[in-house]
């Protein structure tokens, strides 16, 4: 029941607001993290399942919803059995400013030990990307295709801690 | 059970990512719309309940979570019975770029008949605020306190349609 509610009815009826309309589409559990995964280059079901640790049936339902909403599109890369890779549409790519804002807010207020696990850089000049998706080095307002993600200091620290825990 | 899961455990365990960390805090159903309501000046429980149409117990739980997370703070405005108004903290105000990005994405891809129901304007010069929270007239990068919300063309159309429906 939890998982199906957004398919059966609107989460936010009577909300005369484009924020509510956005959350109808991407506010489900996992949906925005799936979009993030595709931004990060995890295009295949198995990669996403491994990255997210989400149940297969939930991931499958969320991917279908994102296809239905024209946020993702899929392209077959293998026959028998048929296998697909998922790509962001223009509508999906336009979620980048939302993700960048959430990333920066999380870095600031839910910091991970050792610093941000991920850093976003301007492809062309290597500058840091601000919470507004602007390159802090050259001042250009960026879109999804202008930016790359690189590991941040927090990622190395967290992976080291995880490795130490496993060997203990 | 649906409503309590985020209190009982983390939604996105093992997600080494500040986007996931942000969604732990504000990704619950209704939470971001409550934050939006306070941005819009709906500071009292009854105003929010009326605006959102959400069950009282759900609203109460979400408000408590937002207080616990230091996104909202409350100030008593009446004794016996005690009544409170809710205000955004600095952490809550810093969700503005996320909300602006979601608002613009919704305006673009889930448009309401007649146009956007809300428009965001720069207080000082009246310029339109971009999806990056930048004034398109004067070029200033804005924060929550620099912007005001005004009814958009879609709001008038939707209210007129609702009134016509009620009188039919």
Interface residues (C-beta under 8 A of the other chain):
Chain A: X1 X2 X5 X11 X12 X13 X14 X15 X16 X17 X18 X19 X20 X21 X22 X23 X24 X25 X27 X29 X32 X33 X36 X52 X53 X91 X94 X95 X97 X98 X99 X100 X101 X102 X103 X104 X105 X106 X107 X108 X109 X110 X112 X116 X117 X118 X131 X132 X133 X134 X141 X154 X155 X158
Chain B: X1 X2 X5 X11 X12 X13 X14 X15 X16 X17 X18 X19 X20 X21 X22 X23 X24 X25 X27 X29 X32 X33 X36 X52 X53 X91 X94 X95 X97 X98 X99 X100 X101 X102 X103 X104 X105 X106 X107 X108 X109 X110 X112 X116 X117 X118 X131 X132 X133 X134 X141 X154 X155 X158 X159
